[in-house]
């Protein structure tokens, strides 16, 4: 089974579409790349359900999103959060050194 599957979520993707992709992904970890606002992960209940499913399936979920509210919810439900303010600050500091 592949270690990681990246799923790019578009703002108009439906909850059922993304849930199906998650369930059928043959990977130990699924990374959702999310737009700032989307129909999926727009509600706390979506995070809760994906969290429950990830535990049942023994899959880790991480998200990458520029919306701090989404990142906060993801973190609260045990998802890994990639990027965010820390990554931007690091990139800025690195580019200033050169």
PLY file of the C-alpha trace (Angstrom):
ply
format ascii 1.0
element vertex 98
property float x
property float y
property float z
element edge 97
property int vertex1
property int vertex2
end_header
0.00 0.00 0.00
1.42 3.43 -0.94
2.43 5.59 2.00
0.67 8.82 0.99
-2.17 9.88 -1.30
-2.67 13.58 -2.10
-6.21 14.68 -2.88
-6.71 18.16 -4.32
-10.13 19.36 -3.19
-11.88 21.95 -5.36
-14.28 24.44 -3.81
-17.31 22.85 -5.52
-16.44 19.20 -4.82
-19.13 17.45 -2.82
-18.73 15.79 0.53
-19.69 12.39 -0.92
-17.13 12.67 -3.74
-14.27 13.43 -1.37
-15.39 10.82 1.16
-15.40 8.20 -1.60
-11.88 9.19 -2.69
-10.70 8.99 0.92
-12.24 5.57 1.56
-10.87 4.05 -1.65
-7.40 5.63 -1.38
-4.87 2.81 -0.99
-2.62 4.75 1.37
-1.69 4.98 5.03
-1.90 8.77 4.94
-4.18 11.05 2.93
-3.28 14.71 2.44
-6.14 17.00 1.50
-5.06 20.16 -0.31
-7.96 22.50 0.38
-9.01 25.81 -1.10
-9.58 28.70 1.29
-13.32 27.91 1.26
-14.96 24.69 0.17
-18.18 22.74 0.53
-16.21 19.86 2.01
-14.64 20.68 5.36
-16.85 23.75 5.56
-18.59 22.35 8.63
-17.29 20.99 11.90
-19.40 17.86 11.36
-17.37 17.05 8.23
-14.14 17.09 10.24
-15.73 14.90 12.92
-16.92 12.31 10.41
-13.59 12.14 8.55
-11.83 11.83 11.91
-14.02 8.85 12.84
-13.51 7.22 9.45
-9.74 7.68 9.62
-9.65 5.90 12.97
-11.76 3.00 11.65
-9.55 2.65 8.59
-6.29 3.32 10.43
-5.41 6.16 8.04
-3.76 9.42 8.97
-5.23 12.65 7.57
-3.31 15.85 6.95
-4.58 19.07 5.40
-2.90 21.91 3.59
-4.97 25.10 3.51
-4.35 28.85 3.70
-7.45 29.37 5.87
-6.43 29.52 9.55
-9.96 28.58 10.69
-9.85 25.38 8.65
-6.38 24.60 9.99
-7.59 25.13 13.55
-10.54 22.76 13.08
-8.29 20.20 11.41
-5.88 20.32 14.32
-8.69 20.04 16.86
-9.89 16.82 15.21
-6.40 15.30 15.15
-5.46 15.99 11.54
-1.94 16.99 10.64
-1.67 20.58 9.38
0.87 21.28 6.67
1.96 24.79 5.79
0.23 27.63 7.57
1.87 30.66 9.11
4.94 28.76 10.26
5.80 27.64 6.74
5.30 31.13 5.32
7.48 32.68 8.00
10.21 30.14 7.32
10.07 30.80 3.57
10.28 34.55 4.13
13.21 34.21 6.52
15.04 31.89 4.14
14.60 34.21 1.16
15.78 37.22 3.17
19.02 35.45 4.05
20.02 35.05 0.41
0 1
1 2
2 3
3 4
4 5
5 6
6 7
7 8
8 9
9 10
10 11
11 12
12 13
13 14
14 15
15 16
16 17
17 18
18 19
19 20
20 21
21 22
22 23
23 24
24 25
25 26
26 27
27 28
28 29
29 30
30 31
31 32
32 33
33 34
34 35
35 36
36 37
37 38
38 39
39 40
40 41
41 42
42 43
43 44
44 45
45 46
46 47
47 48
48 49
49 50
50 51
51 52
52 53
53 54
54 55
55 56
56 57
57 58
58 59
59 60
60 61
61 62
62 63
63 64
64 65
65 66
66 67
67 68
68 69
69 70
70 71
71 72
72 73
73 74
74 75
75 76
76 77
77 78
78 79
79 80
80 81
81 82
82 83
83 84
84 85
85 86
86 87
87 88
88 89
89 90
90 91
91 92
92 93
93 94
94 95
95 96
96 97
